Amino acid sequence: MDILFCTSEAYPLVKTGGLADVSASLPRALAKPGNDVRLVLPAYPEAVERAGELTTVARLGLEGADGVVEILQGRFPDSEVTLYLVDSPQHFRRRGNPYLQADGRDWPDNAERFALFARAIVAIARGALDSGWQPELVHCNDWQTGLVAPLLRSHTPRPAVLFTIHNLAYQGLFPRQTFTRLGLPATLWSMDGLEFHDQLSFLKGGLVFADWLSTVSPTYAREICTPAFGCGLDGLLKHRSDRLSGILNGMDCVEWNPSTDPFLERNYTVRTLQHKADNKAALQAETGLHADRGRLLLGFIGRLVEQKAIDLVLEALDSLFEHPFQLVVLGSGERRFETRLRHAAERFPGQLAVHIGYDEGLAHRIEAGADCLLMPSRYEPCGLNQLYSLRYGTVPIVHRTGGLADSVVDHTEETAADYTATGFVFEQDTSAAMLEACLRALSCFESSRVDWWKLVITGMRQDFCWASSAARYLDLYIHVCNLVRAEMLEVEQPLRQLNV
Ligand code: ADP
């Protein structure tokens, strides 16, 4: 198949979050004989520098650009994937975060920037490259590519469009005047189009006009059709639920492999699990926790925001430390949570270690050295840390939501007996429910060592590498292409009979 994968970030060219990881791994995993996968991204300065050799393969005149927009072609690092960078200096030649200015506020022209990006994608999809290459399917991701589907819709023939939601909370909302300024077709301004409570929603472009929708776990796909998780778009998503799939993200199994991980004190496999204890001792020493093998060491890694429910962890600390637990927290985010965590660390020396900041190496050492990974997220479209922790033999304790529900099997009498349990799952997003799950983990850890090792080993044997998720995407691509072809024939056939 010929696939154009459209994204506003892809590691290692540019990264702000999980989308960059998916955009790096999925096209690579899809690029097998028989598939021509090409990735398109804005030409941010860092992306241009890191991409290596580039040549200009199209010069486009696009609405919204003062000068010519060049499409630069290269190869996506360590892959067979062709890379296109949309070079519009006025829009993208800015350093740093692709969406935010240095002071943390959005770029004031984000709507113009990603409208231009969408117009470039539409041009490529319609054969504007010098080579004339055209994809059969355009895979769009998140609001930054939301205008592709509505702008492509009016052209026939056209490629099929799949739109993937990585986090429904980010919608690309702009004032009504922006809609007029962007010169979008007036017919798109309606409740059945891009309007969302009198604002312009880029995300709705994808949700309304794409041929098919997907999100990054089956449970999140169901959840976003409900008012509790739908961010005001649940009605629309429910209406489109017959064309909404959930495919769990894969993980990078080369980067995250306990047998080769260069960040660890000691590498280990399922056969040399005894060496995991050395990583626990090293982590306790590194983070200033008491050296004590008998305490259950919990790890928390992630953005310190409400979504990740770090407030529930803070609420539970007093009760938690009445029991033989230790906790190491690595994260950064909202100032109020960072401050509360720092204060808490002073109250519980040797029991609670807090590291504010982003530290790739420490994230790996926590995954290897902790006994359990705590992920109480209120909602979690997919989540990666629980996948890493399973592979590292670190038992996840998670809230039953989104990708957490789809990747962790709760430890019960039955699941322990049939060797399917991989972690501890709690139902309510309260600190009491989270604490109760932690105590269940502690009881298993202290009193039933065979059960504990069974849990650890079952987790390590799960396969969440990209190959299986990529195969599901490919099946979906084929299905969507066939559907769109059939729909186009249905439209064209009567016209031909009428000699139109
Ligand atoms: P999200 O994309 O919502 O932030 P995910 O669990 O899907 O959450 O992915 C987060 C990724 O970022 C993981 O690879 C995780 O290890 C990493 N990460 C998050 N915070 C930190 C941090 N402070 N230091 C190092 N890595 C972090």
Residues whose N, C-alpha, C, O or C-beta is under 5 A from the ligand:
A	BS01	ADP	G17 G18 I301 G302 R303 L330 G331 S332 G357 Y358 D359 E360 A363 G383 L384 N385
